[in-house]
Amino acid sequence: MASIQCPGCKAHITVPGLINCPRCQTFMDPPFLREHQGQLSAAARPKASLLGPREWLGFGVLAAIVLLVGVAVYRTAVPSASQLHDRAVASALLACQQRIAGLAEFGGAETPPYAKNWGKGDEFYFAWPTGSFHFENGFGASLPMSASCVGFVTTSEIRHLTVNGRDINVVPATVD
């Protein structure tokens, strides 16, 4: 590291811009400092900016993380219309699954598995093919079942329910 020499005690000074020598307190006038400023290394000179490239990069990464967290919190707190629709459809699926499982006369009913919504727009339509779930009969034997469930998302009402090809009398009930 380059240094300048104190005119009083001849100590080597590497800190730029000192007015007094840290060792002997000799006053170093500005012309002496200007004359010897070129001897100081670039690392010892004061920086023109408070933040270097690494600091700016760190600041940028931190800002990006804060932005992503903010977007995630906003999307969770304020769901979009499609997210609200998907939640209503999921609630309707659960209501259909519970209604179908509740129809087992002899207990031992499996809840129908997840089913894709085939309905369009405001309508939901779920279908389970034969064998996708089972009910027990009066003798304890497991019987393969099929079902379908139709209703409207906005009113949360099941309009039509079929189990093993038989229509089930549906009393209008809202989905929780």
C-alpha positions in Angstrom: 0.0 0.0 0.0 1.4 3.4 -0.9 1.9 6.0 1.8 3.2 9.6 2.3 5.8 10.6 4.8 5.1 13.0 7.7 7.3 16.1 7.3 7.9 16.1 11.1 8.5 12.6 12.3 8.9 10.8 8.9 6.1 8.3 9.8 4.4 6.6 6.9 0.8 7.7 6.6 -1.6 5.6 4.5 -4.9 7.3 5.4 -5.7 10.1 2.8 -6.9 13.5 3.9 -5.4 13.7 7.4 -4.6 17.2 8.5 -2.4 16.2 11.5 0.0 13.3 11.7 -1.5 10.7 14.0 1.9 10.0 15.5 3.4 13.5 16.2 0.4 15.7 15.5 2.5 17.8 13.0 0.2 19.9 10.8 0.3 18.8 7.2 -0.8 21.7 5.0 -3.1 21.1 2.0 -0.3 21.8 -0.6 1.8 19.0 1.0 -1.2 16.7 0.8 -2.1 17.6 -2.7 1.5 17.1 -3.8 1.7 13.6 -2.3 -2.0 12.5 -3.0 -0.9 10.7 -6.1 1.3 8.4 -4.0 -1.7 6.9 -2.1 -3.1 3.7 -3.6 -6.6 3.7 -5.2 -7.8 1.5 -2.3 -6.7 4.0 0.2 -8.5 6.9 -1.5 -12.0 7.8 -0.5 -14.7 6.3 -2.6 -16.8 8.6 -4.8 -20.0 6.6 -4.1 -21.2 5.3 -0.7 -22.4 2.1 -2.4 -20.3 -0.1 -4.6 -21.5 -2.6 -7.2 -21.8 -5.4 -4.6 -23.8 -3.2 -2.3 -26.1 -2.2 -5.2 -26.6 -5.8 -6.2 -27.4 -6.7 -2.6 -29.9 -3.9 -2.4 -31.5 -5.0 -5.7 -31.8 -8.6 -4.5 -33.4 -7.4 -1.2 -35.8 -5.2 -3.1 -36.8 -8.1 -5.4 -37.4 -10.4 -2.4 -39.6 -7.8 -0.7 -41.6 -7.3 -3.9 -42.2 -11.0 -4.3 -43.3 -11.4 -0.7 -45.6 -8.4 -1.1 -47.2 -9.9 -4.2 -47.6 -13.3 -2.5 -49.3 -11.7 0.5 -51.5 -9.6 -1.7 -52.6 -12.6 -3.8 -53.4 -14.5 -0.7 -55.3 -11.7 1.0 -57.1 -10.5 -2.1 -58.0 -13.5 -4.3 -58.9 -13.0 -7.9 -62.3 -13.8 -9.4 -61.0 -17.1 -10.8 -59.5 -18.1 -7.4 -62.9 -17.4 -5.7 -64.6 -19.5 -8.4 -62.2 -22.3 -7.9 -62.8 -22.2 -4.1 -66.5 -22.3 -4.6 -66.2 -25.3 -7.0 -64.0 -27.1 -4.4 -66.6 -26.5 -1.8 -69.3 -27.9 -4.1 -67.2 -31.0 -4.7 -66.8 -31.6 -1.0 -70.6 -31.2 -0.5 -71.3 -33.7 -3.3 -68.8 -36.2 -1.8 -70.3 -35.9 1.6 -73.9 -36.2 0.3 -73.0 -39.3 -1.7 -71.2 -41.0 1.2 -74.1 -40.2 3.5 -76.4 -42.2 1.2 -74.9 -45.5 2.2 -77.6 -47.6 3.8 -75.4 -50.1 5.6 -72.4 -48.1 6.6 -68.9 -48.9 5.3 -69.1 -46.3 2.6 -66.1 -44.8 1.0 -66.1 -41.2 0.2 -65.9 -40.7 -3.6 -62.4 -39.5 -4.6 -61.6 -36.2 -6.2 -63.4 -35.6 -9.5 -62.8 -33.0 -12.2 -65.4 -30.3 -12.7 -66.9 -30.8 -16.1 -69.4 -27.9 -15.7 -69.0 -24.7 -17.6 -69.3 -21.2 -16.2 -71.7 -21.1 -13.2 -72.5 -24.9 -13.3 -70.6 -27.6 -11.6 -70.8 -31.2 -12.8 -68.9 -34.0 -11.1 -68.9 -37.6 -12.3 -67.5 -40.8 -10.7 -67.3 -43.9 -12.9 -68.4 -47.4 -11.6 -65.8 -48.7 -9.2 -64.2 -45.4 -8.3 -65.7 -45.9 -4.8 -67.5 -48.6 -2.9 -70.5 -49.1 -0.5 -71.1 -52.1 1.7 -74.4 -54.0 1.2 -76.5 -55.6 4.0 -74.2 -58.7 4.0 -71.0 -56.7 4.3 -69.9 -57.2 0.7 -68.3 -54.3 -1.0 -70.2 -53.0 -4.1 -68.7 -50.8 -6.8 -70.5 -47.5 -7.1 -70.9 -44.7 -9.6 -72.3 -41.2 -9.1 -72.8 -37.8 -10.6 -73.6 -34.4 -9.0 -74.8 -31.3 -10.7 -75.5 -27.8 -9.4 -74.8 -24.1 -9.6 -71.7 -22.4 -8.2 -73.2 -19.0 -7.4 -76.2 -20.4 -5.5 -74.1 -23.2 -4.0 -77.0 -25.6 -4.6 -76.9 -29.3 -5.6 -79.6 -29.6 -8.3 -79.3 -33.2 -9.4 -77.7 -36.3 -7.8 -77.4 -39.8 -9.3 -75.9 -42.9 -7.6 -75.6 -46.1 -9.6 -77.9 -44.7 -12.3 -80.7 -43.9 -9.9 -81.8 -40.3 -9.4 -81.7 -39.2 -5.8 -84.4 -36.8 -4.6 -82.4 -33.8 -3.8 -83.8 -31.3 -1.3 -82.2 -28.0 -2.2 -79.3 -27.5 0.2 -76.7 -24.9 0.1 -73.0 -25.7 0.1 -71.2 -24.6 3.3 
